[in-house]
Amino acid sequence: MKRQFHLAWFLSQGYGPKSWRGDWPGSDLHRWMMPDLFVDLARGMERACFDYMIIEDSSNVPYTYKGSHDTYLQYAASAPKLDPAVLVPYLAQATTHLGLVPTLSVSEYPPYLLARLVNSLDHVTEGRIGWNCVTGSNDGAAQNYGHDKHRPHDERYDVADEFADVVTRLWEAWEPDAVVLDRHKPMFADGAKVHPINHEGKYFRCRGPLNAPRSPQGRVPICQAGGSPRGQRFASRWADTIITEGGGSVATMKAYRDRVRQQAAEYGRNPDDIKVLFLAHPIIDVSMEGARERQRREQAEAEKHLDLHLSGMSRLTGIDFAKYDLDQPLPTDLTTNGHQSALAKWVGKTPRSILQSYARKGGVDFTGTADHVAGMMQDIMEEVGGDGFLIFNSYFDRRYVIEVCDGLVPELQRRGLTRRAYAHKHLKDNLLEF
């Protein structure tokens, strides 16, 4: 019997403008800040029985490229963005099973505030919340929160280790049966079953407990994108689901998953409890020729705006790539306190070749009919071993939602590769279903 795999959606570029430059901008183009498009996406995902939507976020207007924020604002690239936690209740009201995973940074929240927010969201969604745990990498964001710059890369994960420990202990500070609700006694909650955590650590102090009961999932699923060696160790220790490109080939995808599972076992975890999802940008049409033509048009459009992609590279790494010749290999001694895994893929290559890969969305080429792409996904998962795919399209429109949710996914379901119905109420349980 074929092993089923999971599907999720990475809301790249966060809660911001999406289809404003596309062929299908939508009639509500000027209302990009309203939740309408994202509600349509969530409803489509629930029809297709996706596990979760992860809402990317950052909290600054970047200025790394050419020392100016102009290019970022010209393309609505990484700015503007609204707070993902605000979007979650709208998506929750429009769905009943879909998991919702806002990005909340350990560099920007105190542990208690984040633990309380996630606990509250898990209550009001009846157990459908996850936490995308990120450490922050752009010094502009650090400056918005009163710091000169971020801590060194690996130390940020030391901070995140302690942060995750505090947060998970706060989530569990109320025992599962602490709420009694005895009206006659009277006793709302048994104080003997609610515990301060009294944490005194290197980076944080927190008395606890949370001032709300344990939420439906208690310890909500943690999502993480561990690319660097230190990031992978953090993800192996804490994450319930991991976002990754996996290196862009089937062999490197398998190697990444195997490495994470081995490290998880070293931390005493069951590797099967971690779902590694690989980023995929499918281009679906009714014919192979139509899909290839769509792909060619996307690439041509991307290659007309190289500054958009150079600015993205600059934001990720803190390196101004405007300084480098497009056709000269990048120095091999470049270093970054930002996204180390991204820079590691680029050193020694020419910016132009990197940008061409950007235009192709990198990685495995999922272009074709629904049947063709579903077959590719089936073959890849059989070779990699699991656990599924994370759909992304930075500037999607409603047509794209339908092509994936009502075109590709039914073909996956027909092949028995993805679920046809939700078996559980909580996100955690749906992740652990297979």
C-alpha positions in Angstrom: 0.0 0.0 0.0 1.3 3.5 -0.9 2.3 5.6 2.1 0.3 8.9 2.3 2.1 12.2 2.7 1.2 15.6 4.1 0.5 18.9 2.3 0.9 22.4 3.7 1.1 25.9 2.3 3.9 28.4 2.9 2.4 31.9 2.7 5.6 33.4 1.4 5.9 37.2 1.8 3.4 36.9 4.6 0.2 38.9 5.1 0.9 41.4 2.3 0.0 42.2 -1.3 -0.1 39.2 -3.5 -1.5 39.4 -7.0 -1.2 43.1 -7.7 1.1 42.6 -10.7 -0.3 39.3 -12.0 -2.6 38.4 -14.8 -5.4 37.8 -12.4 -5.1 40.7 -9.9 -8.7 40.2 -8.6 -11.4 42.8 -8.1 -10.3 43.6 -4.6 -6.8 44.7 -5.6 -6.9 47.8 -3.4 -8.1 45.8 -0.4 -5.0 43.7 -0.1 -4.9 44.3 3.7 -8.3 42.6 4.1 -8.4 38.9 4.7 -10.5 38.0 1.7 -7.9 36.4 -0.5 -6.4 34.5 2.4 -9.8 33.3 3.5 -10.4 31.9 -0.1 -7.0 30.2 0.1 -7.8 28.6 3.5 -11.2 27.4 2.3 -9.5 25.8 -0.8 -6.9 24.2 1.4 -9.6 22.7 3.7 -11.4 21.3 0.6 -8.1 19.6 -0.3 -7.5 18.5 3.3 -4.1 20.2 3.8 -2.5 20.0 7.2 -1.7 23.6 7.7 -1.0 27.1 6.4 2.2 28.8 7.7 2.2 32.6 7.6 5.7 33.9 7.0 6.5 37.3 8.6 9.2 39.9 9.2 8.8 43.2 11.0 10.9 45.8 9.2 11.1 47.5 5.8 14.4 46.2 4.4 17.1 48.6 3.3 20.1 46.3 2.6 20.1 46.5 -1.2 21.8 49.7 -2.4 21.4 51.0 1.2 17.8 52.0 0.5 14.3 50.6 1.0 13.2 51.9 -2.4 13.4 48.6 -4.4 11.6 46.6 -1.7 8.7 49.1 -1.7 8.7 49.3 -5.5 7.9 45.6 -5.7 6.1 45.1 -2.4 8.9 42.7 -1.6 9.0 41.9 2.1 7.1 45.1 2.8 4.4 46.0 3.5 3.2 43.2 5.8 0.5 43.0 8.4 0.8 41.0 11.7 0.0 37.3 11.0 -1.6 36.8 14.4 -4.3 39.2 13.3 -5.1 37.1 10.3 -5.5 33.8 12.2 -9.0 34.4 13.7 -10.4 35.2 10.2 -9.0 32.0 8.7 -10.2 30.0 11.7 -13.7 31.3 11.3 -13.8 30.2 7.7 -12.5 26.7 8.4 -13.0 23.8 10.8 -9.9 21.6 10.5 -7.1 23.5 8.8 -4.0 24.1 10.9 -2.9 27.7 11.2 0.8 28.5 11.9 1.7 32.2 12.5 5.4 33.2 12.5 6.4 34.7 15.8 10.1 35.5 16.4 12.1 34.8 19.5 14.0 38.0 18.8 10.9 40.1 19.0 8.7 38.6 21.7 9.3 37.9 25.4 8.6 34.2 26.1 5.6 34.9 28.3 3.9 37.2 25.8 4.4 34.6 23.0 3.3 31.7 25.1 0.1 33.6 26.1 -0.7 34.6 22.5 -0.3 31.1 21.1 -2.2 29.6 24.0 -5.1 32.0 23.4 -5.1 31.3 19.7 -5.2 27.6 20.3 -8.2 28.0 22.6 -10.2 30.1 20.2 -9.4 27.8 17.2 -10.2 24.6 19.3 -6.7 23.2 18.9 -5.6 24.1 15.4 -2.6 26.4 16.1 1.1 25.9 15.5 4.0 28.2 16.1 6.6 28.9 13.4 9.6 29.6 15.5 12.2 31.9 13.9 15.2 33.7 15.4 15.3 36.9 13.3 18.2 37.6 11.0 17.9 41.2 9.6 19.5 43.9 11.7 16.9 46.3 10.6 14.3 44.4 12.6 16.7 44.3 15.6 16.9 48.1 15.4 13.1 48.3 15.5 13.1 46.5 18.8 15.8 48.7 20.4 19.0 46.7 19.6 21.9 47.7 17.4 22.1 44.3 15.7 21.2 40.6 16.1 23.3 38.3 18.2 25.7 36.0 16.3 24.0 33.3 14.2 24.7 30.3 16.4 24.0 32.2 19.7 20.6 33.1 18.3 19.8 29.4 18.4 21.1 29.1 22.0 18.6 31.9 22.8 15.9 30.0 20.9 16.6 26.8 22.8 16.1 28.5 26.2 13.1 30.4 24.8 11.4 27.2 23.5 12.0 25.6 26.9 10.3 28.4 28.8 7.4 28.6 26.4 6.6 24.9 26.4 6.8 24.8 30.2 4.4 27.8 30.4 2.0 25.9 28.1 2.1 23.0 30.4 2.0 25.0 33.7 -1.7 24.1 34.1 -2.3 20.4 34.5 -4.8 18.9 32.1 -7.5 18.5 34.8 -6.8 21.8 36.7 -10.1 23.3 35.6 -12.8 21.8 37.9 -15.8 24.1 37.2 -17.6 22.9 40.3 -20.3 25.6 40.8 -21.5 24.3 44.1 -18.2 24.1 46.0 -17.4 26.6 44.3 -14.1 25.9 42.5 -13.3 27.1 39.1 -9.7 25.7 39.1 -7.7 23.7 41.5 -4.7 25.8 42.6 -2.7 22.7 43.5 -2.7 21.8 39.8 -1.4 25.2 38.5 2.4 25.7 38.8 4.8 28.6 38.5 7.8 27.7 36.4 10.3 30.0 38.2 12.7 30.0 35.3 16.1 31.7 35.9 18.3 31.2 32.8 21.1 32.8 30.9 18.8 34.9 28.6 15.4 34.9 30.3 13.6 35.1 33.7 10.0 34.1 34.0 7.9 33.2 37.1 4.7 31.8 35.4 2.2 30.3 35.2 0.2 31.5 32.3 -3.0 33.2 33.4 -5.1 30.9 31.3 -5.7 27.1 31.3 -3.9 24.6 29.2 -5.1 24.9 25.6 -6.6 22.0 23.6 -3.2 20.9 22.3 -1.2 21.9 25.3 2.2 21.9 23.7 1.2 23.2 20.2 3.2 21.9 17.2 6.4 23.9 16.5 7.4 24.6 13.0 11.0 25.5 12.1 13.2 26.0 9.0 16.5 24.7 10.1 19.0 25.2 7.2 22.4 25.7 8.8 24.0 23.0 10.9 23.0 24.8 14.1 19.5 25.4 12.8 19.1 21.7 12.0 20.1 20.8 15.5 17.5 23.2 16.9 14.8 21.8 14.6 15.7 18.2 15.4 15.3 19.0 19.1 12.1 21.1 19.0 10.2 21.0 15.7 7.2 18.9 15.0 7.3 19.9 11.3 10.2 21.4 9.3 10.2 23.6 6.2 13.1 23.0 3.8 14.2 23.1 0.2 16.2 20.0 1.0 18.9 21.1 -1.4 16.8 21.0 -4.5 17.4 17.4 -5.6 15.9 14.1 -4.6 19.3 12.9 -3.2 19.9 16.0 -1.1 16.2 16.0 0.1 16.7 12.4 1.3 20.0 13.2 2.9 18.5 16.2 4.8 15.6 14.2 6.1 17.8 11.3 7.2 20.1 13.7 9.0 17.2 15.4 10.9 15.8 12.1 11.9 19.1 10.8 13.1 19.7 14.0 15.2 16.1 13.7 16.6 16.9 10.2 17.8 20.0 11.5 19.5 17.8 13.9 21.4 15.7 11.0 22.5 12.8 11.8 20.2 10.9 9.5 17.9 11.9 10.5 14.4 8.5 9.6 13.0 7.0 12.5 15.1 8.8 15.0 12.9 7.3 15.8 9.5 9.8 17.2 7.1 8.0 19.1 4.3 9.8 20.2 1.1 9.0 23.4 -0.6 7.4 23.0 -4.0 6.2 25.6 -6.6 3.9 23.6 -9.0 2.8 25.2 -12.2 -0.4 23.3 -13.3 -2.2 23.5 -16.6 -4.5 21.3 -18.7 -1.7 20.4 -21.1 2.1 20.0 -20.8 2.5 22.7 -23.5 0.3 25.1 -21.6 2.2 24.6 -18.3 5.6 25.0 -20.0 4.3 28.2 -21.6 3.2 29.5 -18.2 6.6 28.6 -16.8 8.4 30.5 -19.7 6.3 33.6 -19.1 7.1 33.5 -15.3 10.8 33.1 -16.0 10.8 35.9 -18.6 9.0 38.2 -16.2 11.4 37.4 -13.3 14.5 37.9 -15.5 13.2 41.4 -16.5 13.4 42.4 -12.8 16.7 41.2 -11.6 16.9 43.9 -8.9 13.9 42.3 -7.2 15.8 39.1 -6.7 19.1 40.8 -5.9 17.3 42.8 -3.2 15.9 39.5 -1.8 19.3 38.0 -1.6 20.6 41.1 0.1 17.8 41.0 2.7 18.4 37.3 3.5 22.1 37.7 4.1 22.7 41.4 5.0 25.1 41.6 2.0 24.5 44.3 -0.6 24.6 42.3 -3.9 24.4 45.5 -5.9 28.2 45.7 -5.4 29.0 42.6 -7.4 29.3 42.1 -11.1 26.4 39.9 -12.4 28.8 37.7 -14.4 31.7 37.3 -12.0 31.6 34.5 -9.4 30.9 35.7 -5.9 33.9 35.5 -3.5 34.2 32.2 -1.7 35.1 34.0 1.6 31.7 35.8 1.9 30.2 35.4 5.4 26.9 36.4 6.9 25.2 36.7 10.2 21.9 36.2 8.3 20.8 33.1 6.5 23.9 31.0 6.3 22.3 28.1 4.4 21.2 30.6 1.6 24.7 32.1 1.2 26.3 28.7 1.2 24.5 27.8 -2.0 25.5 31.1 -3.7 29.3 31.5 -3.0 31.4 30.8 -6.1 28.5 31.3 -8.5 27.7 34.3 -10.6 24.8 36.5 -9.4 23.2 36.1 -12.9 23.2 32.3 -12.6 21.7 32.5 -9.1 19.1 34.9 -10.4 18.2 32.5 -13.2 17.7 29.8 -10.6 15.5 32.2 -8.6 13.4 32.8 -11.7 12.9 29.1 -12.1 12.0 28.9 -8.3 15.0 26.6 -7.9 14.7 23.0 -6.8 12.6 20.3 -8.5 10.7 21.5 -11.5 7.0 20.7 -10.8 5.6 21.9 -14.1 2.9 20.1 -16.1 -0.5 18.6 -15.9 -2.0 17.6 -12.6 -1.4 14.0 -13.5 2.2 14.6 -14.4 3.0 16.7 -11.3 1.2 14.2 -9.0 3.3 11.4 -10.5 6.5 13.3 -9.8 5.5 14.0 -6.2 4.7 10.3 -5.7 8.0 9.2 -7.1 10.0 11.7 -5.0 8.2 10.8 -1.8 8.8 7.1 -2.4 12.5 7.8 -2.8 12.9 10.3 -0.1 10.8 8.3 2.4 8.4 11.2 3.4 6.9 13.4 4.7 5.3 15.7 2.2 5.3 19.0 0.4 4.9 22.7 1.3 3.3 24.6 -1.6 4.5 28.2 -2.1 4.0 31.0 -4.5 5.0 34.5 -3.3 2.4 36.4 -5.4 -0.4 33.9 -5.9 -3.9 34.7 -7.2 -7.3 32.9 -6.9 -6.7 31.0 -10.1 -3.5 29.5 -8.6 -5.4 28.4 -5.5 -8.0 26.5 -7.6 -5.3 24.9 -9.8 -3.6 23.5 -6.8 -6.5 22.8 -4.4 -9.0 21.7 -7.0 -6.7 20.4 -9.7 -3.5 18.9 -8.4 -4.7 17.7 -5.0 -7.7 15.6 -6.4 -5.2 13.8 -8.6 -3.0 13.1 -5.5 -6.1 11.9 -3.7 -7.1 9.6 -6.6 -3.7 8.0 -6.4 -4.2 7.5 -2.6 -1.3 9.8 -1.8 -3.0 12.4 0.4 -6.0 12.3 2.7 -9.6 12.7 1.5 -11.0 13.7 4.9 -9.6 14.8 8.2 -9.4 12.1 10.8 -8.8 14.4 13.8 -9.8 17.7 15.2 -6.4 19.0 16.3 -3.4 20.0 14.1 -1.0 17.9 16.2 -3.1 14.7 15.7 -3.5 15.3 11.9 0.3 15.7 11.6 0.8 12.4 13.5 -1.9 10.5 11.5 0.7 9.1 9.1 
